[in-house]
Each structure stands twice: as structure tokens, then as C-alpha cells.
Amino acid sequence: MPELPEVEVTRLSFADRIEGAKVEFVAMGKPLRWPLGVSPDVLVGARVGAVARRGKYLWVPLTGGQQEQGGLLIHLGMSGSLSFGFDVNAPGVHDHFELKTSQGVLRLTDPRRFGAVVWSPSMTEGVAAKLLSTLGHEPFDPSLTGAYLHERFKGRTAPIKQAVLAGDVVVGAGNIYACEALFMAGIDPRVPAGKVSRPRCDKLLAAIQQVLAEALRQGGTSLKDFKDAYGSQGHFQLSTQVYGREGLPCRICATPVSRLVQGQRATFFCRVCQKR
């Protein structure tokens, strides 16, 4: 599933190229997770503003046209990707949304159709407000601190890995990045979130930020489907410390990396380097 680094890499790969473009045509393929919410025709004539990101959602603001003001909230789902450019082929069987503009075609390709493109009057109104309201802090928000993590995790009996994945405290650390951050912070993923001390929360936040920054630098993680709007894949998967390395020696202590399933997601960790 594309996580925050992949979504941000995607945004950076087309945001400056589409800003200021005029919408000329909107085409819909097979139904996605939610309906668009408006007739595609009413978006024609609108101008595209500065594309933003919140968690794993992209916001494409539109002004003018019949709706006057609003935008499209886009989620890549489990296997979706966006492409943007003039040199595009006819839509394929997995292409389910196209925004044709004066500066190129923005196309959502999603084999599993868990992605979404929905119209909303703003990020703080309508469907967008509902979908974004439960999201935690952005990982690089200056107001996010280890003390905040510690306070929000108090009383939680769920394993710390699950608490990080929940996204209601901090967004962006999906399965791969949660495994990597917990390894870097030296925290066993099975520890109850409420038992993680304040100093360890400081280490965990620093690790989350470092792991996500490195993933962004490497263009995200491409295990199966992910590619940015240029069609380029990420490379973070080539440098993981524990994720996907079950049975291989830990890069620090040489103990074989362990794997377990938490909440139907694979967790990789080192039983020696990561302490309860």
C-alpha cells in the first residue's frame, strides 16, 4: 500500500507541472471506493491550484468552473498510482479516473480499485473533512513531540506497532516504516503502547522522522505496484534493516531477523536489539 513517503513523492512529481492548468475533460472508469460526488462535467473549466497532501491523501484544489470552488481528494488505495503527462496511451482496464488539463492528463491506475477520487468543497468541509478528521499529526509537524506521543499512548494495551499504524497519533508510518522505526528506536513491536516510557517515545519519534526522511530521499518503496507520476520506482526497499529480512542476520548483532503477524500485517524485528 502506498504510504506517506510514496504519496508525497507522487505529489512532488506532478504538483508543479499541473498547477495553473485548466480542466478540459474528466473521464471515469469502473467505480472506485466512493463515488466522485459531482457530475464530471461540472469540473470542466476549473483551474488547478497548488496540490497538497494530508496523511495518505492528496488534495487537488479547483477554482472556477460550475462549482466555483472545491477540489478533489485522492487516495491511492492498496495498489494505485498516478501518472501525469501529455504522452498517454488510451485508458487501460485498470485506469479509472482521468483529469485532462491544458498541461497534461492526470490518470489514476488502480488494479484493485480500493483507491478514491472524491469532490469536496474544501479540505475542512464535506467528505474531505470527514475523511481527514481522525488523522493524527504530520510526522514533521514542529508541534509533534515525544511527550505528545507518550501522553496519547497512555493506557493503551495494544502493541506499540499497532498504535503507530493506527494513524490517530502520528500519520505516515505504515507497516514497512513502523517496522524500521521501531528497530531504529530499539523497541520491541509487541510492547503495549502504554508501557513505552517518555524517553523511548522521544527515540521513537526521532526514528519515525529519520526513516520517513530517508524513504522520501530514496523515492519511496516499490515492492509491487508503486511508481511516481513520472513512472519511476522508489528504492527504499533495498536498504531496509529488518523489513522483509526474516531469517537473515540482523545488520547490528547478526541474530536472525524474526517475523510475526500483528493485526494481519507482517512485523519484522530483532529479538536482541529491540527490547521490551
Residue frames relative to the residue before (quaternion, step in Angstrom):
aa qw qx qy qz dx dy dz
M 1.0000 0.0000 0.0000 0.0000 0.00 0.00 0.00
P 0.4622 -0.6596 0.5026 0.3141 3.62 -0.84 0.85
E 0.1562 -0.7859 0.5944 0.0681 3.58 -0.82 1.03
L 0.8090 -0.3027 0.1703 0.4742 3.58 -1.27 -0.09
P 0.6671 0.4910 -0.3467 0.4402 3.67 0.74 -0.82
E 0.6703 0.4960 -0.3084 0.4579 3.59 0.94 -0.85
V 0.6549 0.5020 -0.3142 0.4695 3.58 1.00 -0.80
E 0.6649 0.4871 -0.3106 0.4735 3.59 0.96 -0.79
V 0.6165 0.5271 -0.3397 0.4762 3.60 1.03 -0.75
T 0.6304 0.5265 -0.3216 0.4711 3.57 1.01 -0.82
R 0.6477 0.5223 -0.3190 0.4537 3.58 0.87 -0.95
L 0.6894 0.4918 -0.2855 0.4487 3.56 0.81 -1.00
S 0.6724 0.5333 -0.3029 0.4144 3.59 1.09 -0.65
F 0.8119 0.2103 -0.1499 0.5236 3.63 1.16 -0.22
A 0.4722 0.7236 -0.4287 0.2639 3.62 1.19 -0.40
D 0.7212 0.4389 -0.2703 0.4627 3.59 0.77 -0.96
R 0.6556 0.5275 -0.3125 0.4408 3.60 1.15 -0.56
I 0.7354 0.4113 -0.2418 0.4813 3.60 1.09 -0.59
E 0.5198 0.6592 -0.4208 0.3438 3.60 1.17 -0.43
G 0.7930 0.2672 -0.2303 0.4967 3.55 -0.88 1.00
A 0.5074 0.6641 -0.4176 0.3565 3.60 1.27 -0.18
K 0.3604 -0.7072 0.5657 0.2235 3.55 -1.23 0.54
V 0.4167 -0.7062 0.5161 0.2475 3.56 -0.87 0.97
E 0.1640 -0.8133 0.5556 0.0540 3.56 -0.74 1.12
F 0.7993 -0.0629 0.0857 0.5914 3.59 1.08 -0.66
V 0.1250 -0.7698 0.6213 0.0760 3.57 -1.14 0.68
A 0.0670 -0.8050 0.5895 0.0028 3.58 -0.76 1.04
M 0.1779 -0.7792 0.5960 0.0768 3.56 -0.99 0.89
G 0.2677 -0.7503 0.5834 0.1581 3.56 -1.04 0.83
K 0.8050 -0.1502 0.1490 0.5543 3.57 -0.90 -0.89
P 0.6327 -0.5605 0.3677 0.3878 3.62 -1.10 0.62
L 0.2919 -0.7277 0.5961 0.1729 3.53 -1.10 0.80
R 0.8056 -0.2998 0.1812 0.4777 3.58 -1.26 -0.24
W 0.7905 0.0637 -0.0160 0.6089 3.57 1.02 -0.87
P 0.5584 -0.5976 0.4389 0.3722 3.62 -1.13 0.48
L 0.6524 -0.5279 0.3790 0.3900 3.56 -1.23 0.49
G 0.4108 -0.7474 0.4398 0.2814 3.59 1.01 -0.70
V 0.7607 0.1257 -0.1089 0.6275 3.58 1.31 -0.22
S 0.5873 -0.5258 0.4526 0.4169 3.55 -1.27 0.20
P 0.5329 -0.6431 0.4316 0.3407 3.63 -0.82 0.87
D 0.6105 0.5973 -0.3538 0.3811 3.60 1.04 -0.70
V 0.6478 0.5476 -0.3394 0.4067 3.60 1.04 -0.68
L 0.6177 0.5513 -0.3465 0.4409 3.60 1.23 -0.26
V 0.5179 0.6483 -0.4122 0.3764 3.58 1.23 -0.35
G 0.7602 0.3370 -0.2757 0.4822 3.55 -0.91 0.96
A 0.5615 0.6053 -0.3897 0.4080 3.60 1.23 -0.28
R 0.3573 -0.7071 0.5693 0.2197 3.54 -1.28 0.47
V 0.4029 -0.7176 0.5217 0.2248 3.56 -1.02 0.87
G 0.2701 -0.7678 0.5637 0.1404 3.55 -0.92 0.96
A 0.7540 -0.3554 0.2881 0.4714 3.55 -1.28 -0.49
V 0.3669 -0.7485 0.5142 0.2020 3.58 -0.59 1.17
A 0.1164 -0.7991 0.5894 0.0245 3.56 -0.89 1.01
R 0.2499 -0.7446 0.5943 0.1729 3.54 -1.33 0.19
R 0.0073 0.7484 -0.6630 -0.0142 3.55 -1.18 0.70
G 0.8031 -0.0559 -0.0220 0.5928 3.54 -0.41 1.24
K 0.7676 -0.2951 0.2482 0.5120 3.58 -0.75 -1.07
Y 0.5607 0.5869 -0.3880 0.4366 3.58 1.26 0.35
L 0.2266 -0.7279 0.6278 0.1571 3.54 -1.20 0.63
W 0.1860 -0.7685 0.6051 0.0932 3.54 -1.06 0.83
V 0.0924 -0.7831 0.6149 0.0128 3.56 -0.68 1.18
P 0.2063 -0.8181 0.5232 0.1206 3.62 -0.11 1.23
L 0.1083 -0.7835 0.6111 0.0319 3.55 -1.10 0.82
T 0.0365 -0.7895 0.6126 0.0057 3.56 -0.91 0.92
G 0.7296 0.3507 -0.2972 0.5064 3.54 -1.08 0.77
G 0.6040 0.5257 -0.4253 0.4217 3.55 -1.24 -0.10
Q 0.7529 -0.4008 0.2650 0.4497 3.58 -1.24 -0.18
Q 0.6883 0.4789 -0.2951 0.4580 3.60 1.10 -0.57
E 0.3719 -0.7554 0.4537 0.2920 3.59 1.33 -0.26
Q 0.7956 -0.1628 0.1438 0.5655 3.59 0.70 -1.04
G 0.3826 0.6883 -0.5509 0.2765 3.55 -1.06 0.76
G 0.1754 -0.7954 0.5646 0.1331 3.54 -1.10 -0.59
L 0.4520 -0.6600 0.5327 0.2761 3.51 -1.38 0.08
L 0.1992 -0.7480 0.6240 0.1069 3.54 -0.88 1.02
I 0.0938 -0.8264 0.5550 -0.0128 3.56 -0.59 1.20
H 0.0422 -0.7643 0.6434 0.0108 3.55 -1.00 0.92
L 0.4014 -0.7569 0.4722 0.2073 3.57 -0.86 0.98
G 0.4059 -0.7462 0.4568 0.2641 3.59 1.25 -0.05
M 0.7817 -0.3253 0.2563 0.4663 3.56 -1.12 -0.73
S 0.8411 0.1121 0.0041 0.5291 3.57 0.98 -0.80
G 0.4435 0.7366 -0.4263 0.2812 3.58 1.23 0.27
S 0.0266 -0.7668 0.6400 0.0401 3.53 -1.33 0.36
L 0.3180 -0.7295 0.5758 0.1874 3.54 -1.23 0.57
S 0.0845 -0.7521 0.6495 0.0734 3.53 -1.18 0.67
F 0.0610 -0.7980 0.5990 0.0247 3.55 -1.16 0.56
G 0.4587 0.6680 -0.5049 0.2974 3.54 -0.91 0.93
F 0.5882 -0.5768 0.4372 0.3609 3.55 -1.33 0.01
D 0.6930 0.4694 -0.2673 0.4775 3.56 1.07 -0.76
V 0.2572 0.7764 -0.5277 0.2294 3.58 0.30 1.27
N 0.4316 -0.6755 0.5378 0.2611 3.52 -1.16 0.70
A 0.6659 -0.4351 0.3851 0.4678 3.55 -1.29 0.02
P 0.6106 -0.5772 0.3839 0.3829 3.62 -1.02 0.70
G 0.3161 -0.7482 0.5563 0.1758 3.54 -1.01 0.87
V 0.7462 -0.4190 0.2774 0.4367 3.56 -1.30 0.03
H 0.7390 0.3937 -0.2230 0.4992 3.60 1.15 -0.54
D 0.5339 0.5944 -0.4143 0.4359 3.59 1.28 0.25
H 0.0562 -0.8721 0.4846 -0.0394 3.56 -0.34 1.28
F 0.7874 0.1338 -0.1130 0.5911 3.60 1.23 -0.01
E 0.0170 0.7842 -0.6199 0.0212 3.54 -1.04 0.87
L 0.1136 -0.7483 0.6516 0.0503 3.51 -0.98 0.97
K 0.1242 -0.8062 0.5765 0.0484 3.56 -0.20 1.29
T 0.0126 -0.8127 0.5812 -0.0391 3.56 -0.70 1.11
S 0.6792 -0.4891 0.3674 0.4056 3.53 -1.33 0.15
Q 0.7392 0.3863 -0.2114 0.5096 3.59 1.24 -0.31
G 0.7802 -0.2490 0.1369 0.5573 3.58 1.26 0.20
V 0.4802 -0.6567 0.5091 0.2810 3.54 -1.36 0.14
L 0.1997 -0.7485 0.6234 0.1060 3.54 -0.85 1.06
R 0.0133 -0.8307 0.5528 -0.0638 3.57 -0.52 1.21
L 0.2288 -0.7489 0.6082 0.1302 3.56 -1.01 0.92
T 0.0855 -0.7685 0.6340 0.0134 3.53 -0.78 1.13
D 0.1212 0.8129 -0.5503 0.1474 3.57 -0.62 1.12
P 0.2844 -0.8066 0.4924 0.1615 3.62 -0.04 1.26
R 0.7619 0.3837 -0.2106 0.4774 3.61 0.96 -0.79
R 0.3281 -0.8017 0.4473 0.2225 3.59 1.32 -0.12
F 0.3967 0.6755 -0.5188 0.3423 3.58 0.96 0.90
G 0.5164 0.6386 -0.4148 0.3916 3.58 1.28 -0.04
A 0.1923 -0.7892 0.5747 0.0992 3.55 -1.29 0.07
V 0.0414 -0.7241 0.6863 0.0540 3.50 -1.33 0.57
V 0.0946 0.8077 -0.5719 0.1077 3.59 -0.46 1.18
W 0.3873 -0.7032 0.5472 0.2367 3.54 -1.10 0.74
S 0.0366 0.7752 -0.6296 0.0369 3.55 -1.11 0.76
P 0.5744 -0.6192 0.4004 0.3554 3.63 -1.05 0.63
S 0.7680 -0.1355 0.0719 0.6218 3.60 1.24 -0.47
M 0.6565 -0.5006 0.3712 0.4249 3.57 -1.27 0.04
T 0.7343 0.3975 -0.2202 0.5042 3.58 1.21 -0.42
E 0.6943 0.3866 -0.2694 0.5440 3.57 1.27 0.31
G 0.8314 0.2843 -0.1694 0.4464 3.54 -1.34 0.28
V 0.8385 -0.1698 0.1408 0.4982 3.52 -1.19 -0.68
A 0.6306 0.5518 -0.3419 0.4254 3.60 0.94 -0.84
A 0.6490 0.5199 -0.3213 0.4531 3.58 0.91 -0.91
K 0.6556 0.5168 -0.3096 0.4552 3.58 0.96 -0.87
L 0.7106 0.4680 -0.2666 0.4527 3.58 0.85 -0.92
L 0.7366 0.4278 -0.2287 0.4712 3.58 1.04 -0.73
S 0.5227 0.7057 -0.3884 0.2790 3.58 1.21 -0.45
T 0.7250 0.4400 -0.2529 0.4657 3.61 1.07 -0.61
L 0.4941 0.6831 -0.4264 0.3277 3.60 1.23 -0.03
G 0.4491 -0.6905 0.5086 0.2509 3.54 -1.10 0.78
H 0.7665 -0.3453 0.2724 0.4680 3.55 -1.31 -0.28
E 0.4979 -0.5757 0.5447 0.3520 3.53 -1.25 0.46
P 0.5745 -0.6543 0.3631 0.3317 3.63 -0.87 0.86
F 0.7515 0.3586 -0.2174 0.5093 3.59 1.11 -0.56
D 0.3279 0.7385 -0.5085 0.2975 3.57 1.26 0.42
P 0.4750 -0.6992 0.4505 0.2873 3.63 -0.68 1.02
S 0.6608 0.5172 -0.3155 0.4431 3.60 1.13 -0.56
L 0.5714 0.5821 -0.3839 0.4327 3.60 1.26 -0.18
T 0.0235 0.8110 -0.5798 0.0746 3.57 -0.71 1.13
G 0.6488 -0.4939 0.4030 0.4156 3.52 -1.31 0.21
A 0.6053 0.5604 -0.3445 0.4481 3.56 1.11 -0.71
Y 0.6371 0.5192 -0.3245 0.4682 3.58 1.04 -0.77
L 0.6337 0.5180 -0.3335 0.4678 3.59 0.93 -0.85
H 0.6624 0.5239 -0.3036 0.4410 3.55 0.87 -0.99
E 0.6662 0.5031 -0.3007 0.4611 3.58 0.93 -0.87
R 0.7050 0.4707 -0.2681 0.4577 3.58 0.91 -0.92
F 0.6749 0.4885 -0.2952 0.4677 3.58 1.14 -0.54
K 0.4493 0.7143 -0.4440 0.3012 3.60 1.22 -0.30
G 0.8317 0.2224 -0.1744 0.4779 3.54 -0.96 0.90
R 0.5666 0.6009 -0.3984 0.3991 3.60 1.19 -0.16
T 0.2583 -0.7873 0.5461 0.1232 3.54 -0.82 1.05
A 0.4935 0.6518 -0.4315 0.3814 3.58 1.24 -0.21
P 0.5928 -0.5660 0.4237 0.3857 3.62 -1.10 0.59
I 0.6179 -0.5840 0.3820 0.3623 3.56 -1.08 0.76
K 0.5965 0.5592 -0.3717 0.4397 3.61 1.04 -0.66
Q 0.6776 0.4842 -0.2899 0.4716 3.59 0.92 -0.89
A 0.6383 0.5306 -0.3271 0.4517 3.58 1.01 -0.76
V 0.6452 0.4992 -0.3198 0.4819 3.58 1.04 -0.74
L 0.6773 0.5046 -0.2951 0.4467 3.58 0.93 -0.88
A 0.5543 0.6494 -0.3909 0.3439 3.60 1.10 -0.64
G 0.3122 -0.8091 0.4565 0.1987 3.59 1.10 -0.59
D 0.5605 0.6117 -0.4016 0.3878 3.60 1.21 0.09
V 0.6687 0.4291 -0.2946 0.5310 3.58 1.31 -0.13
V 0.7649 -0.0931 0.0795 0.6324 3.55 0.90 -0.96
V 0.3071 -0.7603 0.5446 0.1764 3.59 -0.91 0.89
G 0.6922 0.5570 -0.3347 0.3140 3.52 -1.32 0.22
A 0.6876 0.4564 -0.2979 0.4797 3.58 1.11 -0.59
G 0.0895 -0.8134 0.5748 0.0020 3.56 0.15 1.30
N 0.8172 -0.3265 0.1593 0.4474 3.54 -1.30 0.02
I 0.6753 0.4830 -0.3020 0.4685 3.58 0.81 -0.96
Y 0.7316 0.4532 -0.2438 0.4472 3.55 0.77 -1.07
A 0.5993 0.5382 -0.3626 0.4686 3.61 1.14 -0.55
C 0.6313 0.5249 -0.3279 0.4675 3.60 0.98 -0.83
E 0.6933 0.4863 -0.2752 0.4550 3.55 0.86 -0.99
A 0.6693 0.5035 -0.3026 0.4550 3.59 0.95 -0.87
L 0.6537 0.5021 -0.3183 0.4682 3.59 0.96 -0.80
F 0.6181 0.5197 -0.3426 0.4801 3.58 1.07 -0.66
M 0.6724 0.5025 -0.3010 0.4526 3.57 0.85 -0.93
A 0.7065 0.4439 -0.2534 0.4896 3.57 1.07 -0.78
G 0.4383 -0.7239 0.4384 0.3029 3.60 1.27 -0.17
I 0.5026 0.6541 -0.4102 0.3889 3.58 1.18 0.57
D 0.4327 -0.6847 0.5265 0.2584 3.57 -0.86 0.99
P 0.4649 -0.7173 0.4381 0.2783 3.65 -0.70 0.99
R 0.6423 0.5466 -0.3212 0.4308 3.61 1.23 -0.33
V 0.4803 0.6778 -0.4384 0.3433 3.60 1.23 -0.21
P 0.4913 -0.6405 0.4871 0.3335 3.63 -0.90 0.80
A 0.5652 -0.6359 0.4011 0.3396 3.58 -0.86 0.94
G 0.6738 0.5213 -0.2956 0.4323 3.58 0.99 -0.82
K 0.6594 0.5050 -0.3034 0.4670 3.58 1.26 -0.25
V 0.5197 0.6277 -0.4243 0.3948 3.61 1.26 -0.07
S 0.3970 -0.7595 0.4701 0.2111 3.57 -0.56 1.17
R 0.6794 -0.4811 0.3618 0.4197 3.56 -1.28 0.30
P 0.6682 0.4817 -0.3337 0.4584 3.68 0.79 -0.83
R 0.6690 0.4865 -0.3110 0.4680 3.59 0.99 -0.75
C 0.5945 0.5380 -0.3645 0.4735 3.60 1.16 -0.51
D 0.5990 0.5430 -0.3521 0.4717 3.58 1.10 -0.68
K 0.6730 0.4884 -0.2923 0.4723 3.57 0.91 -0.93
L 0.6479 0.5316 -0.3216 0.4408 3.57 0.99 -0.85
L 0.6577 0.5005 -0.3185 0.4642 3.59 0.90 -0.87
A 0.6452 0.5136 -0.3218 0.4653 3.58 0.93 -0.87
A 0.6587 0.5085 -0.3064 0.4622 3.58 1.01 -0.82
I 0.6255 0.5295 -0.3385 0.4624 3.60 0.97 -0.84
Q 0.6800 0.4898 -0.2932 0.4603 3.57 0.87 -0.94
Q 0.6671 0.5016 -0.3100 0.4552 3.59 0.94 -0.84
V 0.6617 0.5063 -0.3064 0.4604 3.58 0.94 -0.89
L 0.6829 0.4797 -0.2977 0.4636 3.59 0.87 -0.90
A 0.6291 0.5317 -0.3362 0.4566 3.60 1.03 -0.75
E 0.6615 0.4929 -0.3046 0.4760 3.58 1.00 -0.82
A 0.6304 0.5269 -0.3335 0.4624 3.59 1.03 -0.76
L 0.6308 0.5183 -0.3272 0.4759 3.57 1.01 -0.78
R 0.6515 0.5277 -0.3154 0.4445 3.57 0.93 -0.90
Q 0.7400 0.4001 -0.2200 0.4939 3.57 1.07 -0.76
G 0.5935 -0.6238 0.3565 0.3626 3.58 1.22 0.30
G 0.6505 -0.5194 0.3131 0.4573 3.58 1.23 0.42
T 0.5211 -0.6136 0.4982 0.3221 3.54 -1.38 -0.24
S 0.0805 -0.7866 0.6116 0.0277 3.59 -0.84 0.97
L 0.0373 -0.8079 0.5879 -0.0164 3.55 -0.21 1.29
K 0.8101 0.0670 -0.0102 0.5824 3.58 1.01 -0.86
D 0.8816 0.1074 0.0057 0.4597 3.53 0.14 -1.36
F 0.5920 0.6511 -0.3848 0.2784 3.60 1.01 -0.65
K 0.1847 0.7118 -0.6701 0.1010 3.48 -1.20 0.84
D 0.4924 -0.6681 0.4627 0.3115 3.57 -1.09 0.61
A 0.7424 -0.4340 0.2759 0.4294 3.57 -1.31 -0.01
Y 0.6117 0.5083 -0.3533 0.4925 3.58 1.29 -0.11
G 0.5235 -0.6254 0.4123 0.4060 3.58 1.28 -0.34
S 0.5151 0.6527 -0.4079 0.3771 3.59 1.30 0.19
Q 0.3690 -0.7228 0.5443 0.2124 3.56 -1.10 0.74
G 0.4758 -0.6493 0.5093 0.3044 3.54 -1.29 0.39
H 0.3384 -0.7700 0.5161 0.1616 3.57 -1.29 0.29
F 0.3768 0.7530 -0.4850 0.2362 3.61 1.20 0.08
Q 0.5832 0.6103 -0.3671 0.3906 3.59 1.09 -0.65
L 0.6330 0.5526 -0.3269 0.4326 3.58 1.19 -0.44
S 0.7702 0.3493 -0.1785 0.5029 3.59 1.21 -0.35
T 0.3270 0.7571 -0.5138 0.2365 3.62 1.15 0.36
Q 0.4405 -0.7015 0.5051 0.2422 3.55 -1.14 0.73
V 0.8206 0.0978 -0.0401 0.5617 3.59 1.00 -0.80
Y 0.6129 0.5891 -0.3742 0.3705 3.60 0.93 -0.78
G 0.8423 0.1439 -0.1371 0.5010 3.55 -0.88 1.03
R 0.6340 0.5587 -0.3157 0.4316 3.61 1.28 0.15
E 0.1560 0.8181 -0.5390 0.1255 3.60 1.07 0.61
G 0.8253 0.2165 -0.1891 0.4860 3.55 -0.91 1.03
L 0.6090 0.5311 -0.3597 0.4665 3.57 1.21 -0.29
P 0.5908 -0.6052 0.3856 0.3688 3.62 -1.07 0.57
C 0.5294 -0.5985 0.5030 0.3294 3.53 -1.08 0.83
R 0.4909 -0.6914 0.4485 0.2825 3.56 -0.91 0.90
I 0.6836 0.4558 -0.2879 0.4920 3.59 1.25 -0.23
C 0.8461 0.1641 -0.0526 0.5044 3.60 0.69 -1.08
A 0.4591 -0.7196 0.4045 0.3284 3.59 1.34 -0.10
T 0.4320 0.6640 -0.4854 0.3698 3.63 1.25 0.16
P 0.5362 -0.6252 0.4381 0.3601 3.62 -0.91 0.77
V 0.4719 -0.6702 0.4991 0.2813 3.58 -0.95 0.91
S 0.3023 -0.7677 0.5463 0.1441 3.56 -0.95 0.98
R 0.1659 -0.7630 0.6163 0.1020 3.52 -1.31 0.44
L 0.0811 0.7591 -0.6449 0.0369 3.54 -1.09 0.77
V 0.4197 -0.6877 0.5297 0.2652 3.57 -1.29 0.27
Q 0.0057 -0.7767 0.6287 -0.0382 3.55 -0.86 1.06
G 0.8405 -0.0313 0.0010 0.5409 3.56 -0.64 1.06
Q 0.6613 -0.5342 0.2776 0.4475 3.56 1.05 0.86
R 0.6311 0.4824 -0.3502 0.4964 3.59 1.23 0.37
A 0.4728 -0.6721 0.4910 0.2890 3.58 -1.00 0.79
T 0.1236 -0.7687 0.6256 0.0494 3.54 -0.99 0.94
F 0.1243 -0.7783 0.6138 0.0452 3.56 -0.90 0.98
F 0.1599 0.7945 -0.5675 0.1454 3.59 -0.88 0.94
C 0.4203 -0.6681 0.5517 0.2694 3.52 -1.36 0.25
R 0.4024 -0.7498 0.4769 0.2200 3.60 -0.64 1.13
V 0.6726 0.4768 -0.2929 0.4842 3.60 1.23 -0.39
C 0.7454 0.4248 -0.2354 0.4566 3.59 0.77 -1.01
Q 0.7342 0.3723 -0.2195 0.5237 3.59 1.12 -0.58
K 0.2015 -0.8368 0.5075 0.0400 3.52 -0.46 1.33
R 0.4548 -0.6408 0.5473 0.2882 3.49 -1.25 0.58
